[in-house]
Amino acid sequence: MREYFSLLTFISYLSHRNIIKYCDRPFSSSEEMDEVIIENHNKVVGPNDLFYFLGDLSFQLDVARKAIPRMNGKWYFIFGNHDKKLRGGIRDQVTWYGDQKVIKVNGTKITLSHFPMRAWDGSFHGHLHFYGHEHGTIAPTQGSLDVGIDNAYRILGEYRPFSLEEASDLAKNGLKRQEDVINNYVKSIHEAEGTLCLTKAEQEDMSLEEAITHAQQIAGAEEISSACKNNHKQLAEWLEELRRKRFDDLQRSTRRC
């Protein structure tokens, strides 16, 4: 028996197809997207595995009730802000449901919620936090991980759940790895745009402040696509969050001294 974590956010959009556009998912239709995600889920999650779902399955109860039996695992269902009609209507299909859950694995507490937290139970003592809602759009912080499938696609290359081992490793040790994924993603946008691209060497030589300035400049440029502008605006916000975190860590270290 293994444990998996995910926020799917796909069934809810059978009648709201813009999720493909909003999250830039490479599917031609919501039907194609749903089938790929269900297939990917069942490839990694077995019937007896524990599956912690972190919210936003469906706007509609009947759609959710059809979806859950198609997907493997013993479901621990944390409600998202789009699951209002599901409360009380799926209790016979899931093992547990609620708004937040704390589990303990090998002595490590893991706080599970739909929305991300800045601090959680034991966050300064090596305990972890997995969340959804953000579709991979906020900066990663040490000890936490967005386990939604959009973030899985960026990090793992597939729309599928994270295993406990994958999620724990990324949350504990993967802040740098998550940053690398973001940088590689933006670098691919650079290469597609051409003239404003940075070489890998130039990226590596940049200070954090220079990288923020560069991302802000590209976000404001007129001669590039809106997709590139939006991605660099997002990158600048992520880097600003990283700079704030490093300052906070330095302040804490100074106080300890």
C-alpha positions in Angstrom: 0.0 0.0 0.0 1.4 3.4 -1.0 0.2 7.0 -0.5 -0.4 9.6 -3.2 -1.4 13.2 -3.2 -3.1 15.4 -5.8 -5.5 18.2 -6.7 -7.0 17.2 -10.0 -9.2 20.1 -11.0 -10.4 18.6 -14.2 -13.7 16.9 -13.7 -15.1 20.2 -12.4 -14.4 21.8 -15.8 -16.4 19.4 -18.0 -18.8 22.3 -18.2 -16.1 25.0 -17.8 -13.7 24.2 -20.6 -11.6 27.3 -20.1 -9.4 25.4 -17.6 -7.4 24.3 -20.6 -6.8 27.9 -21.6 -6.3 29.2 -18.0 -3.7 26.6 -17.2 -2.2 26.2 -20.7 -2.9 22.4 -20.7 -2.0 20.7 -24.0 -5.4 19.2 -24.8 -7.8 19.8 -27.6 -10.9 19.1 -25.5 -12.0 18.6 -21.9 -13.0 15.1 -22.8 -9.5 14.2 -23.9 -8.0 15.9 -20.9 -10.2 14.0 -18.5 -9.4 10.6 -20.0 -5.7 11.2 -20.0 -5.8 12.3 -16.3 -7.9 9.3 -15.2 -5.6 7.0 -17.1 -2.4 8.5 -15.6 -4.0 8.4 -12.2 -4.8 4.7 -12.5 -1.3 3.9 -13.8 0.3 4.9 -10.5 -2.5 4.6 -7.9 -3.6 1.1 -7.1 -7.0 0.0 -5.7 -5.7 -0.3 -2.2 -3.4 2.7 -2.1 -4.3 5.8 -0.1 -5.2 8.8 -2.2 -5.3 12.2 -0.6 -7.3 14.5 -2.8 -6.8 18.2 -2.0 -10.0 19.7 -3.5 -11.9 21.0 -6.5 -13.3 17.9 -8.1 -16.6 19.2 -9.4 -19.2 21.9 -9.4 -21.8 19.2 -9.9 -22.5 16.2 -7.6 -23.6 13.8 -10.3 -20.3 14.4 -12.2 -18.3 13.8 -9.1 -20.1 10.6 -8.2 -19.4 9.2 -11.7 -15.8 10.2 -11.6 -14.7 8.8 -8.2 -15.4 5.1 -8.9 -13.4 5.3 -12.1 -10.2 6.3 -10.1 -8.2 3.9 -8.0 -7.4 4.3 -4.3 -9.0 4.8 -1.0 -10.0 8.5 -1.2 -9.3 11.0 1.6 -11.2 14.0 0.3 -10.4 17.5 1.4 -13.0 20.0 0.0 -11.9 22.8 -2.2 -13.8 26.0 -2.9 -15.4 24.5 -6.0 -16.8 21.5 -4.2 -19.7 23.1 -2.4 -22.3 20.8 -3.9 -20.4 17.7 -2.9 -20.7 18.1 0.8 -22.7 15.2 2.2 -23.2 13.7 -1.3 -20.0 11.6 -1.6 -19.7 10.1 1.9 -20.5 6.6 0.7 -17.7 6.8 -2.0 -14.8 8.0 0.1 -12.9 6.8 3.1 -12.8 10.2 4.8 -13.7 13.8 4.0 -13.3 17.2 5.6 -11.6 20.6 5.2 -8.1 19.8 6.6 -6.2 16.8 7.7 -2.9 16.2 9.5 -1.2 12.8 8.9 2.0 11.4 10.4 4.5 9.4 8.4 7.6 8.1 10.0 7.5 10.7 12.7 6.9 13.6 10.2 3.6 15.5 10.4 2.1 16.5 7.1 -0.6 19.2 7.0 -3.0 18.7 4.1 -5.3 21.5 3.0 -6.8 23.0 -0.2 -5.3 26.4 0.3 -1.6 27.1 0.9 -0.3 28.2 4.3 2.6 30.5 5.2 3.1 28.5 8.4 1.7 25.2 9.7 2.0 22.8 12.6 5.7 22.1 13.0 6.8 24.2 10.0 9.9 25.3 11.9 10.8 21.8 13.0 10.9 19.9 9.7 7.2 19.0 9.4 5.6 19.4 5.9 2.6 21.0 4.2 0.9 19.8 0.9 -1.7 22.0 -0.7 -3.5 22.7 -4.0 -5.6 25.6 -5.4 -2.8 27.6 -7.0 -2.1 25.5 -10.1 1.6 26.0 -9.7 1.4 29.7 -9.8 3.0 30.7 -6.4 6.6 30.5 -5.3 7.7 27.3 -3.6 8.7 27.5 0.0 10.8 25.2 2.1 8.8 22.4 3.6 5.7 22.8 1.4 4.6 21.6 -2.0 1.7 22.4 -4.4 0.6 18.8 -5.3 -1.9 19.9 -8.0 -1.5 18.3 -11.4 -0.4 21.5 -13.1 2.6 21.6 -10.8 3.1 17.9 -11.3 3.2 18.5 -15.0 5.9 21.1 -14.6 8.0 19.0 -12.2 7.3 15.4 -13.2 6.3 15.9 -16.8 2.9 14.2 -16.4 -0.6 15.1 -15.2 -0.6 12.6 -12.3 -0.6 12.4 -8.5 2.7 12.8 -6.5 3.7 9.8 -4.5 4.4 10.3 -0.8 8.1 9.8 -1.5 8.1 12.4 -4.4 6.2 15.0 -2.5 8.2 14.6 0.7 11.5 14.8 -1.1 10.5 17.9 -3.0 9.1 19.6 0.0 12.1 18.8 2.2 14.9 19.1 -0.3 13.4 20.4 -3.5 13.2 24.1 -3.2 16.2 24.4 -5.4 14.8 21.7 -7.7 11.5 23.5 -8.0 13.3 26.7 -8.8 15.3 24.9 -11.5 12.0 23.7 -13.0 10.7 27.2 -13.1 13.9 28.5 -14.6 13.9 25.8 -17.3 10.2 26.5 -18.1 10.9 30.2 -18.5 14.1 29.5 -20.5 12.0 27.5 -23.0 9.8 30.7 -23.4 13.0 32.7 -23.9 14.2 30.4 -26.7 10.8 30.6 -28.4 10.9 34.4 -28.3 14.4 34.9 -29.6 15.9 38.3 -29.2 15.3 38.7 -25.5 16.6 35.2 -24.6 19.2 34.7 -22.0 21.9 32.0 -22.4 22.2 29.4 -19.7 25.6 31.0 -18.7 24.0 34.5 -18.4 21.2 33.1 -16.2 23.6 31.4 -13.9 25.7 34.5 -13.6 22.8 36.7 -12.6 22.2 37.8 -9.0 18.7 37.4 -7.6 18.2 41.1 -7.9 19.3 41.2 -11.5 17.0 38.2 -12.3 14.1 40.1 -10.9 14.9 43.2 -12.9 15.3 41.2 -16.1 12.0 39.4 -15.6 10.2 42.7 -14.9 11.7 44.3 -18.0 10.6 41.4 -20.3 7.1 41.5 -18.7 6.9 45.1 -19.8 8.3 44.8 -23.3 6.0 45.5 -26.2 7.6 43.3 -28.9 6.9 39.9 -27.3 3.9 37.7 -26.9 1.4 38.1 -24.1 2.2 34.5 -22.9 5.9 35.5 -22.5 4.9 38.7 -20.7 2.7 36.8 -18.3 5.2 34.1 -17.6 7.9 36.7 -16.8 5.6 38.7 -14.6 4.9 35.5 -12.7 8.6 34.7 -12.5 9.4 38.1 -11.1 6.8 37.5 -8.4 8.3 34.1 -7.6 11.8 35.6 -7.3 10.5 38.4 -5.1 9.0 35.8 -2.8 12.3 33.9 -2.8 14.2 37.1 -1.9 11.8 37.8 1.0 12.2 34.3 2.2 16.0 34.6 2.2 15.8 37.9 4.1 13.5 36.3 6.7 15.8 33.3 7.1 18.7 35.7 7.6 16.8 37.7 10.2 15.9 34.5 12.1 19.5 33.4 12.0 20.7 36.8 13.3 18.2 36.6 16.2 19.4 33.2 17.1 23.0 34.5 17.3 
